[in-house]
Amino acid sequence: MFGRRKKQQLDFDREKQIPAVRKSICTGEETAGFRDRDTGKFHEVMLLKSAADLKSFMEMYNIQETPETIY
């Protein structure tokens, strides 16, 4: 009931989705996820609090290239 939430792994289709980091202009908050190539809709996966979180996201989904940044 209480405690840390388990990270939910989203299915990542490399042909239909692009890894991306959405960054807030106002607060600077960063969220990692995937952007749909067809619709442009962003699917949020995790909140990024440090560079280690981004590295963890990239390792979790085996992403080699730097994710694009969306503002």
WOCOR-V307936 format. One record per backbone hydrogen bond with DSSP energy under -0.5 kcal/mol. CO is the residue of the C=O (numbers start at 1). NH is the residue of the N-H. Records with the same first field share a line. If there is no record, write none. Layout:
CO->NH + NH
This chain:
7->9
8->10
11->13
12->14
13->16 + 17
16->37
18->35
19->68
20->33
21->23 + 70
22->31
24->28
29->24
30->48
31->22
32->45 + 46
33->20
34->43
35->18
36->40
41->36
42->44
43->34
46->32
47->49
48->30
50->53 + 54
51->55
52->56
53->57
54->58
55->59
56->60
57->61
58->63
59->62
62->64
68->21
70->23
